[in-house]
Amino acid sequence: MLRLLNIEIHKLKHNRASRVLIFIYFVLLTSIALIAAIKFDIGPVKFHLADQGIFNFPYIWHFNTYIASILKFFLLLVIVSMMANEYSNKTLKQNLIDGLSKKEFVLSKFYTVILLALISTIFVFFVSLILGYSYSDFTEFSIITTDLEYLIAFFVKLVAFFSFGLFLGILVKRSAFAVGAMLVWAMIEGFAKGMLYWKFDTMVANVMQFFPLEAMSNLIKEPFTRLSAVKTVAKQVGEDLSKDFSVQPKDIAIVLVWTAIFIYLSYVLLKKRDL
Amino acid sequence: METILSLKNLHKKFGGIHAVNDLSFDIQKGNVYGILGPNGSGKSTTLGIILNVVNKTSGSFSWYDGNLTTHQALKKVGAIIERPNFYPYMTAIQNLELVCKIKGIPFDKISEKLKVVNLYERRNSKFSTFSLGMKQRLAIASALLNDPEILILDEPTNGLDPQGIHEIRVLIKEIAQTGTTILLASHLLDEVEKVCSHVVVIRNGIKLYSGTVDEMVASHGLFELKTDSDTEKLMELLTKFEGISAIKTEDDKIIATLNKPVSASEINSYLFQNGIILSHLVKRKPSLEQQFLTLTNKN
């Protein structure tokens, strides 16, 4: 496993485009901290976002993983191009001739996906921890360690999303088209969702939860309506925003199944193809 | 003798095209094999199949009498396919390091092999800055990294200038002298004739000949004859002569193929006695090229 990872890291670290994208990604992750600096100071209205409770433990786990997962598109570019470039440079063929099996090839990419997702998760963990200690109203250990499952959900979400990218990279063999295919798929899901809502009002969520992108976004629900400030406003206009924000094991299971499907399909596709 | 690779009734179909048709042959350790065939005859496809990048339709092949899986065997193989494929953004050394990692071997041979192919001075240049000849030489260096037991070369001189062709050929000969088994696919006959000890000839995916190069060119030779007088009569006389198996006309000359040893003076005196005076008489051994053309035009 380390050998496969080593091979893939060798390919990534000498590629300037990948290095730059990965660097930008982590800079952006760190810049979540900049949200803390958002301050409006207009005469009598004083608004400091960090004071609104978004950095309170344990809410910060939810908020930061949600924001951080928006940035996953940067790494998607790296993943898709590391796959598609093997086709355009024909190095996939050379790798196989040099003695890598097709299974090892897919695994080496998958391990890299896991590694990148893991590093992102650890990174988000530390950024949140530092932000939390600086701004949170509560810093008791028991409160800090609640809701850590958002980090697990974040990790699972990234792995699944990148596996999808990997699969599309193998399927269409061109980075730009693979990213395009991802967008087209997102549109298909959106269209399906719209059609379902139009035809049947109820039960839609029950069906949609099985679509890959929908399942991934279900993992970490939007955190904004959970903020007490937002809730108060909502209550004033007569809306009840209380819903279950926790990470559902069922959602994790669906996403893990999709990950397995994507990786397996990548392997089958590679095995069936003549290079 | 140890069999390194054995192909049995291998077939490959691309849609309606039968690219490899019932191909069987064995590769023995220590020999230099040439796979000859016109363009599109299935050479590269065959190599693709044994190198695990093309899926066979039916039949089988085995490495080392089936003692190793293809994937294990490929680590003992050095192979170059039509075009050198490397990561353009990596330097020569970085590319070779990657190959070492894939094959699971240490890096210490890299400098040595780069010197063998004369690329040591350019070791830190990116692959994308290399000329085709340099890329091809880097491919050879990469194929030699593991000191392979068998070297598989697919059209190694394709697209090179005369100097590059010469360099690669010298290199192949040097490698062959070290006792490395070589499998060389080519449509360049003199290349095969100069380097190989054995030859497999295929056309349209069908094996036409397999054996040693010597056997293939071995024959009792042929006569080129010409007369200024009666060509019809000359042909008739030649047909009657015992020891001549086939007669054909090529340009204005008559080519008579022998099936037993006949000297030039024998045939000359026979024809003279029968009233034919020759203006041209040459006895020749056929070249590999002629044998190849005979083989591929028949059938």
HADDOCK unambig.tbl for C-alpha pairs under 7 A between the chains (distance, minus, plus):
assign (segid A and resid 7 and name CA) (segid B and resid 98 and name CA) 6.48 0.50 0.50
assign (segid A and resid 7 and name CA) (segid B and resid 101 and name CA) 6.19 0.50 0.50
assign (segid A and resid 7 and name CA) (segid B and resid 102 and name CA) 6.75 0.50 0.50
assign (segid A and resid 10 and name CA) (segid B and resid 98 and name CA) 6.82 0.50 0.50
assign (segid A and resid 14 and name CA) (segid B and resid 90 and name CA) 6.18 0.50 0.50
assign (segid A and resid 15 and name CA) (segid B and resid 89 and name CA) 6.23 0.50 0.50
assign (segid A and resid 89 and name CA) (segid B and resid 85 and name CA) 6.51 0.50 0.50
assign (segid A and resid 89 and name CA) (segid B and resid 86 and name CA) 6.92 0.50 0.50
assign (segid A and resid 89 and name CA) (segid B and resid 87 and name CA) 6.66 0.50 0.50
assign (segid A and resid 90 and name CA) (segid B and resid 85 and name CA) 5.82 0.50 0.50
assign (segid A and resid 91 and name CA) (segid B and resid 85 and name CA) 5.44 0.50 0.50
assign (segid A and resid 91 and name CA) (segid B and resid 86 and name CA) 5.77 0.50 0.50
assign (segid A and resid 91 and name CA) (segid B and resid 87 and name CA) 6.77 0.50 0.50
assign (segid A and resid 93 and name CA) (segid B and resid 53 and name CA) 6.43 0.50 0.50
assign (segid A and resid 94 and name CA) (segid B and resid 85 and name CA) 6.18 0.50 0.50
assign (segid A and resid 96 and name CA) (segid B and resid 53 and name CA) 6.76 0.50 0.50
assign (segid A and resid 97 and name CA) (segid B and resid 51 and name CA) 5.72 0.50 0.50
assign (segid A and resid 97 and name CA) (segid B and resid 74 and name CA) 6.61 0.50 0.50
assign (segid A and resid 97 and name CA) (segid B and resid 79 and name CA) 6.81 0.50 0.50
assign (segid A and resid 98 and name CA) (segid B and resid 74 and name CA) 6.40 0.50 0.50
assign (segid A and resid 98 and name CA) (segid B and resid 75 and name CA) 6.48 0.50 0.50
assign (segid A and resid 98 and name CA) (segid B and resid 99 and name CA) 6.69 0.50 0.50
assign (segid A and resid 98 and name CA) (segid B and resid 102 and name CA) 6.68 0.50 0.50
assign (segid A and resid 98 and name CA) (segid B and resid 103 and name CA) 6.44 0.50 0.50
assign (segid A and resid 99 and name CA) (segid B and resid 71 and name CA) 5.69 0.50 0.50
assign (segid A and resid 99 and name CA) (segid B and resid 74 and name CA) 4.91 0.50 0.50
assign (segid A and resid 99 and name CA) (segid B and resid 75 and name CA) 5.10 0.50 0.50
assign (segid A and resid 99 and name CA) (segid B and resid 102 and name CA) 6.50 0.50 0.50
assign (segid A and resid 99 and name CA) (segid B and resid 103 and name CA) 6.00 0.50 0.50
assign (segid A and resid 100 and name CA) (segid B and resid 71 and name CA) 6.88 0.50 0.50
assign (segid A and resid 100 and name CA) (segid B and resid 102 and name CA) 6.23 0.50 0.50
assign (segid A and resid 101 and name CA) (segid B and resid 71 and name CA) 5.90 0.50 0.50
assign (segid A and resid 274 and name CA) (segid B and resid 53 and name CA) 6.09 0.50 0.50
assign (segid A and resid 274 and name CA) (segid B and resid 54 and name CA) 4.50 0.50 0.50
assign (segid A and resid 274 and name CA) (segid B and resid 55 and name CA) 6.04 0.50 0.50
assign (segid A and resid 275 and name CA) (segid B and resid 53 and name CA) 5.58 0.50 0.50
assign (segid A and resid 275 and name CA) (segid B and resid 54 and name CA) 6.01 0.50 0.50
